[in-house]
Amino acid sequence: MASIILLAIVVAVAVALMGSVLMQSITPIETVILSPLEKKCQEIANEGYKIHTLYPNSNPDELLDDDMKRLLYFDDLWMKECVSVLSSESIFYIVNNVERDISYGE
């Protein structure tokens, strides 16, 4: 009798696990919908990253004057309008999704 109950428990757990795997494979991954502020911050992060990629191994003093001003402008915007307002979860999501495939011929 105990072996029948044990077998029923094992079968129930196996069915539950297989059902869970099936549901995860069928259910699409939710796309995160960004708020207007988060979209703006994503654009700020993308622009700042573009400047950083132009000078990957440089000190800030080695940047061209115009690029230095743009970088400081974007850094200031990032701190005032994004970091000080958004949650840390939103900030990390934005940073992890910075456009890293940049072409400079545009």
Secondary structure, 3 states (H helix, E strand, C coil): CHHHHHHHHHHHHHHHHHHHHHHHHHCCCCCCCCCHHHHHHHHHHHHHHHHHHHCCCCCHHHCCHHHHHHHHHHHHHHHHHHHCCCCHHHHHHHHHCCCCCCCCCC
